[in-house]
Amino acid sequence: MGTARMWLVVLAAVTAVMAQEDLYRKVFVFREDPSDAYVLLQARPEHPMLNFTVCLRSYTDLTRPHSLFSYATKAQDNEILLFKPKPGEYRFYVGGKYVTFRVPESQA
């Protein structure tokens, strides 16, 4: 596929009890084809998680399907998944079911 540039900015705001470090203004850069590149954030919660927020910004010239965010549980690798199957289309999965969002490529 050639060299693909991908800048992925991940801001994961979980609860204060789960946060080991504030990820504000942190950047993960994958300069080569990121087919096997990923970032793993592991939380060790003391209490059950009731909610969380993910804020991300992604820039890429990839046109192949790729994941933008995945939340795993002991029972399911992709319990929550934000997936981009093609340019201008996003799928948000929860528990294996999904909704599809389409946006004009100029805004994708």
N, CA, C and O atoms as a Tinker XYZ file with bonds, in Angstrom:
   432  protein
     1  N      0.820000   -1.185000    0.000000    73     2
     2  CA     0.000000    0.000000    0.000000    64     1     3
     3  C      0.865000    1.250000    0.000000    63     2     4     5
     4  O      0.349000    2.352000   -0.192000    81     3
     5  N      2.153000    1.107000    0.209000    73     3     6
     6  CA     2.993000    2.289000    0.249000    64     5     7
     7  C      3.008000    2.892000    1.638000    63     6     8     9
     8  O      2.418000    2.360000    2.578000    81     7
     9  N      3.690000    4.002000    1.740000    73     7    10
    10  CA     3.778000    4.658000    3.041000    64     9    11
    11  C      2.498000    5.434000    3.329000    63    10    12    13
    12  O      2.052000    6.253000    2.525000    81    11
    13  N      1.935000    5.164000    4.459000    73    11    14
    14  CA     0.716000    5.874000    4.875000    64    13    15
    15  C      1.044000    6.685000    6.111000    63    14    16    17
    16  O      1.671000    6.187000    7.045000    81    15
    17  N      0.619000    7.930000    6.111000    73    15    18
    18  CA     0.806000    8.771000    7.297000    64    17    19
    19  C     -0.462000    8.727000    8.116000    63    18    20    21
    20  O     -1.571000    8.881000    7.604000    81    19
    21  N     -0.271000    8.520000    9.360000    73    19    22
    22  CA    -1.450000    8.513000   10.225000    64    21    23
    23  C     -1.107000    9.189000   11.531000    63    22    24    25
    24  O     -0.200000    8.771000   12.249000    81    23
    25  N     -1.834000   10.221000   11.820000    73    23    26
    26  CA    -1.699000   10.899000   13.109000    64    25    27
    27  C     -2.958000   10.602000   13.889000    63    26    28    29
    28  O     -4.072000   10.845000   13.423000    81    27
    29  N     -2.774000   10.097000   15.030000    73    27    30
    30  CA    -3.919000    9.756000   15.857000    64    29    31
    31  C     -3.762000   10.445000   17.190000    63    30    32    33
    32  O     -2.803000   10.209000   17.924000    81    31
    33  N     -4.698000   11.284000   17.485000    73    31    34
    34  CA    -4.686000   11.976000   18.761000    64    33    35
    35  C     -5.791000   11.373000   19.607000    63    34    36    37
    36  O     -6.960000   11.381000   19.223000    81    35
    37  N     -5.422000   10.870000   20.718000    73    35    38
    38  CA    -6.392000   10.218000   21.574000    64    37    39
    39  C     -6.445000   10.952000   22.906000    63    38    40    41
    40  O     -5.432000   11.131000   23.582000    81    39
    41  N     -7.616000   11.356000   23.252000    73    39    42
    42  CA    -7.828000   11.932000   24.573000    64    41    43
    43  C     -8.886000   11.069000   25.232000    63    42    44    45
    44  O    -10.060000   11.134000   24.866000    81    43
    45  N     -8.490000   10.278000   26.178000    73    43    46
    46  CA    -9.432000    9.395000   26.845000    64    45    47
    47  C     -9.648000    9.920000   28.253000    63    46    48    49
    48  O     -8.746000    9.883000   29.089000    81    47
    49  N    -10.836000   10.400000   28.500000    73    47    50
    50  CA   -11.156000   10.891000   29.831000    64    49    51
    51  C    -12.019000    9.838000   30.502000    63    50    52    53
    52  O    -13.204000    9.707000   30.195000    81    51
    53  N    -11.444000    9.117000   31.382000    73    51    54
    54  CA   -12.173000    8.096000   32.104000    64    53    55
    55  C    -12.474000    8.719000   33.462000    63    54    56    57
    56  O    -12.479000    9.948000   33.536000    81    55
    57  N    -12.710000    8.027000   34.477000    73    55    58
    58  CA   -12.930000    8.655000   35.773000    64    57    59
    59  C    -11.593000    8.892000   36.460000    63    58    60    61
    60  O    -10.598000    8.250000   36.123000    81    59
    61  N    -11.564000    9.792000   37.401000    73    59    62
    62  CA   -10.306000   10.130000   38.070000    64    61    63
    63  C     -9.686000    8.923000   38.751000    63    62    64    65
    64  O     -8.463000    8.823000   38.847000    81    63
    65  N    -10.503000    8.025000   39.215000    73    63    66
    66  CA    -9.965000    6.848000   39.902000    64    65    67
    67  C     -9.238000    5.929000   38.928000    63    66    68    69
    68  O     -8.375000    5.153000   39.338000    81    67
    69  N     -9.579000    6.007000   37.638000    73    67    70
    70  CA    -8.958000    5.141000   36.639000    64    69    71
    71  C     -7.747000    5.785000   35.986000    63    70    72    73
    72  O     -6.890000    5.079000   35.456000    81    71
    73  N     -7.660000    7.090000   36.012000    73    71    74
    74  CA    -6.627000    7.786000   35.248000    64    73    75
    75  C     -5.272000    7.677000   35.934000    63    74    76    77
    76  O     -5.103000    8.108000   37.074000    81    75
    77  N     -4.309000    7.095000   35.224000    73    75    78
    78  CA    -2.937000    7.034000   35.706000    64    77    79
    79  C     -2.194000    8.309000   35.305000    63    78    80    81
    80  O     -1.321000    8.788000   36.028000    81    79
    81  N     -2.557000    8.848000   34.136000    73    79    82
    82  CA    -1.919000   10.048000   33.627000    64    81    83
    83  C     -2.920000   10.764000   32.732000    63    82    84    85
    84  O     -3.679000   10.125000   32.004000    81    83
    85  N     -2.919000   12.058000   32.786000    73    83    86
    86  CA    -3.769000   12.846000   31.912000    64    85    87
    87  C     -3.199000   12.792000   30.504000    63    86    88    89
    88  O     -2.019000   13.086000   30.312000    81    87
    89  N     -4.004000   12.426000   29.515000    73    87    90
    90  CA    -3.532000   12.305000   28.139000    64    89    91
    91  C     -3.803000   13.558000   27.311000    63    90    92    93
    92  O     -3.695000   13.526000   26.085000    81    91
    93  N     -4.149000   14.648000   27.965000    73    91    94
    94  CA    -4.414000   15.892000   27.260000    64    93    95
    95  C     -3.192000   16.302000   26.443000    63    94    96    97
    96  O     -2.076000   16.350000   26.960000    81    95
    97  N     -3.410000   16.595000   25.177000    73    95    98
    98  CA    -2.391000   17.050000   24.238000    64    97    99
    99  C     -1.321000   16.003000   23.949000    63    98   100   101
   100  O     -0.225000   16.355000   23.512000    81    99
   101  N     -1.614000   14.726000   24.181000    73    99   102
   102  CA    -0.699000   13.655000   23.812000    64   101   103
   103  C     -1.019000   13.218000   22.385000    63   102   104   105
   104  O     -2.176000   13.248000   21.964000    81   103
   105  N      0.000000   12.817000   21.652000    73   103   106
   106  CA    -0.165000   12.444000   20.254000    64   105   107
   107  C      0.540000   11.121000   20.001000    63   106   108   109
   108  O      1.660000   10.908000   20.464000    81   107
   109  N     -0.117000   10.239000   19.269000    73   107   110
   110  CA     0.486000    8.992000   18.814000    64   109   111
   111  C      0.622000    9.108000   17.298000    63   110   112   113
   112  O     -0.369000    9.351000   16.608000    81   111
   113  N      1.833000    8.938000   16.773000    73   111   114
   114  CA     2.076000    9.100000   15.343000    64   113   115
   115  C      2.554000    7.768000   14.777000    63   114   116   117
   116  O      3.522000    7.186000   15.268000    81   115
   117  N      1.866000    7.290000   13.737000    73   115   118
   118  CA     2.253000    6.079000   13.021000    64   117   119
   119  C      2.657000    6.523000   11.622000    63   118   120   121
   120  O      1.792000    6.878000   10.821000    81   119
   121  N      3.938000    6.512000   11.311000    73   119   122
   122  CA     4.416000    7.046000   10.033000    64   121   123
   123  C      4.391000    6.012000    8.912000    63   122   124   125
   124  O      4.301000    6.399000    7.746000    81   123
   125  N      4.466000    4.747000    9.202000    73   123   126
   126  CA     4.428000    3.706000    8.182000    64   125   127
   127  C      3.029000    3.113000    8.127000    63   126   128   129
   128  O      2.168000    3.467000    8.932000    81   127
   129  N      2.802000    2.209000    7.176000    73   127   130
   130  CA     1.510000    1.536000    7.061000    64   129   131
   131  C      1.172000    0.917000    8.422000    63   130   132   133
   132  O      1.847000   -0.011000    8.866000    81   131
   133  N      0.140000    1.423000    9.075000    73   131   134
   134  CA    -0.134000    0.995000   10.453000    64   133   135
   135  C     -1.010000   -0.252000   10.555000    63   134   136   137
   136  O     -1.836000   -0.339000   11.464000    81   135
   137  N     -0.853000   -1.217000    9.650000    73   135   138
   138  CA    -1.725000   -2.387000    9.675000    64   137   139
   139  C     -1.600000   -3.178000   10.968000    63   138   140   141
   140  O     -2.536000   -3.879000   11.353000    81   139
   141  N     -0.462000   -3.079000   11.645000    73   139   142
   142  CA    -0.328000   -3.772000   12.923000    64   141   143
   143  C      0.090000   -2.838000   14.053000    63   142   144   145
   144  O      0.533000   -3.298000   15.105000    81   143
   145  N     -0.047000   -1.536000   13.845000    73   143   146
   146  CA     0.312000   -0.557000   14.867000    64   145   147
   147  C     -0.899000   -0.239000   15.724000    63   146   148   149
   148  O     -2.014000   -0.123000   15.216000    81   147
   149  N     -0.680000   -0.100000   17.015000    73   147   150
   150  CA    -1.772000    0.245000   17.918000    64   149   151
   151  C     -1.207000    0.822000   19.205000    63   150   152   153
   152  O     -0.012000    0.719000   19.484000    81   151
   153  N     -2.078000    1.422000   19.967000    73   151   154
   154  CA    -1.744000    1.934000   21.286000    64   153   155
   155  C     -2.665000    1.238000   22.269000    63   154   156   157
   156  O     -3.874000    1.170000   22.044000    81   155
   157  N     -2.124000    0.731000   23.330000    73   155   158
   158  CA    -2.905000    0.023000   24.337000    64   157   159
   159  C     -2.876000    0.810000   25.637000    63   158   160   161
   160  O     -1.815000    1.048000   26.214000    81   159
   161  N     -4.056000    1.209000   26.084000    73   159   162
   162  CA    -4.200000    1.888000   27.368000    64   161   163
   163  C     -4.921000    0.935000   28.303000    63   162   164   165
   164  O     -6.035000    0.503000   28.007000    81   163
   165  N     -4.315000    0.609000   29.404000    73   163   166
   166  CA    -4.930000   -0.314000   30.350000    64   165   167
   167  C     -5.230000    0.407000   31.655000    63   166   168   169
   168  O     -4.352000    1.022000   32.261000    81   167
   169  N     -6.470000    0.322000   32.070000    73   167   170
   170  CA    -6.893000    0.915000   33.336000    64   169   171
   171  C     -7.104000   -0.201000   34.352000    63   170   172   173
   172  O     -7.504000   -1.309000   33.995000    81   171
   173  N     -6.841000    0.087000   35.576000    73   171   174
   174  CA    -7.059000   -0.859000   36.664000    64   173   175
   175  C     -8.082000   -0.248000   37.620000    63   174   176   177
   176  O     -7.723000    0.238000   38.693000    81   175
   177  N     -9.358000   -0.276000   37.227000    73   175   178
   178  CA   -10.373000    0.389000   38.056000    64   177   179
   179  C    -10.582000   -0.309000   39.391000    63   178   180   181
   180  O    -10.542000   -1.535000   39.487000    81   179
   181  N    -10.803000    0.490000   40.403000    73   179   182
   182  CA   -11.120000   -0.039000   41.720000    64   181   183
   183  C    -12.613000   -0.300000   41.855000    63   182   184   185
   184  O    -13.045000   -1.083000   42.701000    81   183
   185  N    -13.405000    0.373000   40.998000    73   183   186
   186  CA   -14.861000    0.250000   41.026000    64   185   187
   187  C    -15.344000   -0.014000   39.599000    63   186   188   189
   188  O    -14.633000    0.294000   38.642000    81   187
   189  N    -16.525000   -0.571000   39.447000    73   187   190
   190  CA   -17.058000   -0.781000   38.092000    64   189   191
   191  C    -17.185000    0.541000   37.344000    63   190   192   193
   192  O    -17.551000    1.564000   37.921000    81   191
   193  N    -16.881000    0.503000   36.066000    73   191   194
   194  CA   -16.984000    1.701000   35.248000    64   193   195
   195  C    -18.448000    1.915000   34.869000    63   194   196   197
   196  O    -19.097000    1.004000   34.354000    81   195
   197  N    -18.961000    3.097000   35.120000    73   195   198
   198  CA   -20.344000    3.413000   34.799000    64   197   199
   199  C    -20.456000    4.202000   33.500000    63   198   200   201
   200  O    -21.484000    4.142000   32.825000    81   199
   201  N    -19.400000    4.947000   33.143000    73   199   202
   202  CA   -19.391000    5.702000   31.897000    64   201   203
   203  C    -17.961000    6.103000   31.581000    63   202   204   205
   204  O    -17.078000    6.033000   32.436000    81   203
   205  N    -17.750000    6.516000   30.363000    73   203   206
   206  CA   -16.451000    7.040000   29.961000    64   205   207
   207  C    -16.647000    7.915000   28.727000    63   206   208   209
   208  O    -17.689000    7.868000   28.074000    81   207
   209  N    -15.639000    8.703000   28.424000    73   207   210
   210  CA   -15.680000    9.597000   27.273000    64   209   211
   211  C    -14.424000    9.373000   26.446000    63   210   212   213
   212  O    -13.329000    9.227000   26.989000    81   211
   213  N    -14.588000    9.348000   25.150000    73   211   214
   214  CA   -13.447000    9.265000   24.241000    64   213   215
   215  C    -13.548000   10.446000   23.291000    63   214   216   217
   216  O    -14.586000   10.677000   22.671000    81   215
   217  N    -12.470000   11.177000   23.189000    73   215   218
   218  CA   -12.400000   12.277000   22.240000    64   217   219
   219  C    -11.166000   12.013000   21.390000    63   218   220   221
   220  O    -10.062000   11.890000   21.920000    81   219
   221  N    -11.342000   11.927000   20.080000    73   219   222
   222  CA   -10.183000   11.653000   19.236000    64   221   223
   223  C    -10.254000   12.437000   17.945000    63   222   224   225
   224  O    -11.322000   12.870000   17.510000    81   223
   225  N     -9.104000   12.606000   17.351000    73   223   226
   226  CA    -8.986000   13.247000   16.053000    64   225   227
   227  C     -8.019000   12.385000   15.255000    63   226   228   229
   228  O     -6.942000   12.039000   15.743000    81   227
   229  N     -8.393000   12.044000   14.050000    73   227   230
   230  CA    -7.572000   11.156000   13.233000    64   229   231
   231  C     -7.360000   11.763000   11.860000    63   230   232   233
   232  O     -8.296000   12.280000   11.250000    81   231
   233  N     -6.130000   11.699000   11.375000    73   231   234
   234  CA    -5.785000   12.150000   10.033000    64   233   235
   235  C     -5.070000   11.001000    9.338000    63   234   236   237
   236  O     -4.101000   10.464000    9.877000    81   235
   237  N     -5.526000   10.617000    8.160000    73   235   238
   238  CA    -4.880000    9.526000    7.444000    64   237   239
   239  C     -5.186000    9.605000    5.961000    63   238   240   241
   240  O     -6.184000   10.198000    5.553000    81   239
   241  N     -4.317000    8.999000    5.156000    73   239   242
   242  CA    -4.609000    8.842000    3.745000    64   241   243
   243  C     -5.006000    7.393000    3.442000    63   242   244   245
   244  O     -5.093000    6.995000    2.281000    81   243
   245  N     -5.241000    6.621000    4.486000    73   243   246
   246  CA    -5.701000    5.239000    4.296000    64   245   247
   247  C     -7.093000    5.214000    3.682000    63   246   248   249
   248  O     -7.952000    6.019000    4.044000    81   247
   249  N     -7.313000    4.303000    2.763000    73   247   250
   250  CA    -8.646000    4.098000    2.217000    64   249   251
   251  C     -9.177000    2.715000    2.574000    63   250   252   253
   252  O    -10.352000    2.425000    2.353000    81   251
   253  N     -8.321000    1.864000    3.125000    73   251   254
   254  CA    -8.755000    0.531000    3.547000    64   253   255
   255  C     -9.482000    0.619000    4.885000    63   254   256   257
   256  O     -9.299000    1.594000    5.614000    81   255
   257  N    -10.297000   -0.371000    5.225000    73   255   258
   258  CA   -10.987000   -0.375000    6.525000    64   257   259
   259  C     -9.989000   -0.361000    7.687000    63   258   260   261
   260  O     -8.947000   -1.013000    7.628000    81   259
   261  N    -10.321000    0.389000    8.743000    73   259   262
   262  CA    -9.465000    0.408000    9.935000    64   261   263
   263  C    -10.267000    0.858000   11.156000    63   262   264   265
   264  O    -11.274000    1.558000   11.041000    81   263
   265  N     -9.794000    0.438000   12.316000    73   263   266
   266  CA   -10.415000    0.801000   13.592000    64   265   267
   267  C     -9.830000    2.110000   14.084000    63   266   268   269
   268  O     -8.641000    2.377000   13.912000    81   267
   269  N    -10.672000    2.920000   14.695000    73   267   270
   270  CA   -10.215000    4.160000   15.316000    64   269   271
   271  C    -10.159000    4.032000   16.833000    63   270   272   273
   272  O     -9.318000    4.651000   17.484000    81   271
   273  N    -11.054000    3.230000   17.388000    73   271   274
   274  CA   -11.108000    3.032000   18.839000    64   273   275
   275  C    -11.761000    1.687000   19.121000    63   274   276   277
   276  O    -12.736000    1.310000   18.471000    81   275
   277  N    -11.218000    0.971000   20.091000    73   275   278
   278  CA   -11.806000   -0.291000   20.522000    64   277   279
   279  C    -11.697000   -0.399000   22.036000    63   278   280   281
   280  O    -10.654000   -0.103000   22.618000    81   279
   281  N    -12.787000   -0.828000   22.667000    73   279   282
   282  CA   -12.810000   -1.066000   24.112000    64   281   283
   283  C    -13.085000   -2.549000   24.319000    63   282   284   285
   284  O    -14.108000   -3.066000   23.869000    81   283
   285  N    -12.182000   -3.222000   24.993000    73   283   286
   286  CA   -12.308000   -4.655000   25.213000    64   285   287
   287  C    -12.752000   -4.957000   26.634000    63   286   288   289
   288  O    -12.412000   -4.239000   27.575000    81   287
   289  N    -13.516000   -6.032000   26.773000    73   287   290
   290  CA   -13.878000   -6.576000   28.081000    64   289   291
   291  C    -13.348000   -7.998000   28.140000    63   290   292   293
   292  O    -12.822000   -8.508000   27.152000    81   291
   293  N    -13.483000   -8.633000   29.279000    73   291   294
   294  CA   -13.041000  -10.022000   29.386000    64   293   295
   295  C    -13.820000  -10.925000   28.435000    63   294   296   297
   296  O    -13.288000  -11.922000   27.947000    81   295
   297  N    -15.073000  -10.579000   28.173000    73   295   298
   298  CA   -15.927000  -11.414000   27.327000    64   297   299
   299  C    -15.833000  -11.081000   25.843000    63   298   300   301
   300  O    -16.113000  -11.939000   25.005000    81   299
   301  N    -15.444000   -9.850000   25.497000    73   299   302
   302  CA   -15.517000   -9.415000   24.096000    64   301   303
   303  C    -14.352000   -8.488000   23.759000    63   302   304   305
   304  O    -14.147000   -7.481000   24.437000    81   303
   305  N    -13.582000   -8.820000   22.712000    73   303   306
   306  CA   -12.449000   -7.982000   22.303000    64   305   307
   307  C    -12.880000   -6.589000   21.855000    63   306   308   309
   308  O    -12.215000   -5.605000   22.177000    81   307
   309  N    -13.963000   -6.496000   21.130000    73   307   310
   310  CA   -14.444000   -5.209000   20.616000    64   309   311
   311  C    -15.845000   -4.925000   21.147000    63   310   312   313
   312  O    -16.793000   -4.790000   20.373000    81   311
   313  N    -15.968000   -4.837000   22.449000    73   311   314
   314  CA   -17.277000   -4.559000   23.049000    64   313   315
   315  C    -17.823000   -3.222000   22.543000    63   314   316   317
   316  O    -19.007000   -3.092000   22.232000    81   315
   317  N    -16.927000   -2.233000   22.470000    73   315   318
   318  CA   -17.260000   -0.941000   21.871000    64   317   319
   319  C    -16.204000   -0.684000   20.800000    63   318   320   321
   320  O    -15.007000   -0.784000   21.066000    81   319
   321  N    -16.651000   -0.353000   19.587000    73   319   322
   322  CA   -15.718000   -0.204000   18.473000    64   321   323
   323  C    -16.160000    0.948000   17.579000    63   322   324   325
   324  O    -17.326000    1.037000   17.195000    81   323
   325  N    -15.227000    1.822000   17.255000    73   323   326
   326  CA   -15.444000    2.844000   16.243000    64   325   327
   327  C    -14.603000    2.432000   15.044000    63   326   328   329
   328  O    -13.376000    2.388000   15.124000    81   327
   329  N    -15.262000    2.133000   13.942000    73   327   330
   330  CA   -14.626000    1.527000   12.784000    64   329   331
   331  C    -14.898000    2.365000   11.545000    63   330   332   333
   332  O    -16.002000    2.881000   11.371000    81   331
   333  N    -13.895000    2.501000   10.686000    73   331   334
   334  CA   -14.055000    3.245000    9.434000    64   333   335
   335  C    -13.879000    2.256000    8.279000    63   334   336   337
   336  O    -12.751000    1.971000    7.876000    81   335
   337  N    -15.004000    1.722000    7.736000    73   335   338
   338  CA   -14.897000    0.717000    6.680000    64   337   339
   339  C    -14.438000    1.287000    5.341000    63   338   340   341
   340  O    -13.819000    0.574000    4.551000    81   339
   341  N    -14.732000    2.563000    5.072000    73   339   342
   342  CA   -14.309000    3.215000    3.829000    64   341   343
   343  C    -14.382000    4.726000    4.040000    63   342   344   345
   344  O    -14.993000    5.198000    4.998000    81   343
   345  N    -13.753000    5.478000    3.136000    73   343   346
   346  CA   -13.796000    6.936000    3.292000    64   345   347
   347  C    -15.233000    7.461000    3.343000    63   346   348   349
   348  O    -16.084000    7.071000    2.544000    81   347
   349  N    -15.473000    8.344000    4.294000    73   347   350
   350  CA   -16.794000    8.955000    4.430000    64   349   351
   351  C    -17.805000    8.126000    5.201000    63   350   352   353
   352  O    -18.957000    8.538000    5.335000    81   351
   353  N    -17.405000    6.963000    5.713000    73   351   354
   354  CA   -18.340000    6.115000    6.450000    64   353   355
   355  C    -17.720000    5.654000    7.763000    63   354   356   357
   356  O    -16.551000    5.270000    7.814000    81   355
   357  N    -18.515000    5.697000    8.815000    73   355   358
   358  CA   -18.085000    5.257000   10.137000    64   357   359
   359  C    -19.134000    4.314000   10.693000    63   358   360   361
   360  O    -20.328000    4.481000   10.441000    81   359
   361  N    -18.685000    3.314000   11.456000    73   359   362
   362  CA   -19.606000    2.410000   12.139000    64   361   363
   363  C    -19.265000    2.424000   13.624000    63   362   364   365
   364  O    -18.105000    2.322000   14.024000    81   363
   365  N    -20.312000    2.553000   14.418000    73   363   366
   366  CA   -20.166000    2.535000   15.870000    64   365   367
   367  C    -20.828000    1.264000   16.383000    63   366   368   369
   368  O    -22.049000    1.120000   16.316000    81   367
   369  N    -20.012000    0.338000   16.899000    73   367   370
   370  CA   -20.479000   -0.959000   17.387000    64   369   371
   371  C    -20.570000   -0.950000   18.907000    63   370   372   373
   372  O    -19.694000   -0.415000   19.586000    81   371
   373  N    -21.623000   -1.537000   19.429000    73   371   374
   374  CA   -21.755000   -1.812000   20.861000    64   373   375
   375  C    -22.339000   -3.208000   20.978000    63   374   376   377
   376  O    -23.447000   -3.467000   20.508000    81   375
   377  N    -21.587000   -4.110000   21.610000    73   375   378
   378  CA   -22.064000   -5.477000   21.797000    64   377   379
   379  C    -22.333000   -6.209000   20.493000    63   378   380   381
   380  O    -23.228000   -7.052000   20.443000    81   379
   381  N    -21.585000   -5.913000   19.438000    73   379   382
   382  CA   -21.745000   -6.594000   18.166000    64   381   383
   383  C    -22.758000   -5.969000   17.217000    63   382   384   385
   384  O    -22.779000   -6.309000   16.035000    81   383
   385  N    -23.596000   -5.063000   17.708000    73   383   386
   386  CA   -24.564000   -4.366000   16.857000    64   385   387
   387  C    -24.009000   -2.988000   16.538000    63   386   388   389
   388  O    -23.262000   -2.414000   17.331000    81   387
   389  N    -24.374000   -2.454000   15.372000    73   387   390
   390  CA   -23.797000   -1.170000   14.988000    64   389   391
   391  C    -24.790000   -0.273000   14.280000    63   390   392   393
   392  O    -25.820000   -0.712000   13.767000    81   391
   393  N    -24.440000    1.001000   14.274000    73   391   394
   394  CA   -25.111000    2.015000   13.466000    64   393   395
   395  C    -24.050000    2.594000   12.545000    63   394   396   397
   396  O    -22.873000    2.663000   12.899000    81   395
   397  N    -24.478000    3.008000   11.362000    73   395   398
   398  CA   -23.569000    3.563000   10.361000    64   397   399
   399  C    -23.809000    5.057000   10.212000    63   398   400   401
   400  O    -24.950000    5.517000   10.153000    81   399
   401  N    -22.723000    5.799000   10.154000    73   399   402
   402  CA   -22.786000    7.247000    9.920000    64   401   403
   403  C    -22.030000    7.529000    8.645000    63   402   404   405
   404  O    -20.919000    7.034000    8.454000    81   403
   405  N    -22.619000    8.316000    7.773000    73   403   406
   406  CA   -21.962000    8.733000    6.541000    64   405   407
   407  C    -21.789000   10.249000    6.565000    63   406   408   409
   408  O    -22.708000   10.992000    6.910000    81   407
   409  N    -20.591000   10.685000    6.191000    73   407   410
   410  CA   -20.320000   12.113000    6.142000    64   409   411
   411  C    -19.639000   12.421000    4.808000    63   410   412   413
   412  O    -18.934000   11.572000    4.263000    81   411
   413  N    -19.844000   13.623000    4.283000    73   411   414
   414  CA   -19.130000   13.991000    3.045000    64   413   415
   415  C    -17.629000   13.879000    3.256000    63   414   416   417
   416  O    -17.124000   14.228000    4.323000    81   415
   417  N    -16.918000   13.400000    2.258000    73   415   418
   418  CA   -15.472000   13.184000    2.394000    64   417   419
   419  C    -14.731000   14.454000    2.785000    63   418   420   421
   420  O    -13.709000   14.367000    3.465000    81   419
   421  N    -15.194000   15.606000    2.390000    73   419   422
   422  CA   -14.535000   16.851000    2.778000    64   421   423
   423  C    -14.601000   17.086000    4.277000    63   422   424   425
   424  O    -13.797000   17.848000    4.814000    81   423
   425  N    -15.551000   16.442000    4.974000    73   423   426
   426  CA   -15.688000   16.573000    6.415000    64   425   427
   427  C    -15.186000   15.340000    7.148000    63   426   428   429
   428  O    -15.068000   15.368000    8.373000    81   427
   429  N    -14.890000   14.267000    6.443000    73   427   430
   430  CA   -14.446000   13.013000    7.072000    64   429   431
   431  C    -13.029000   13.167000    7.508000    63   430   432
   432  O    -12.449000   12.234000    8.063000    81   431
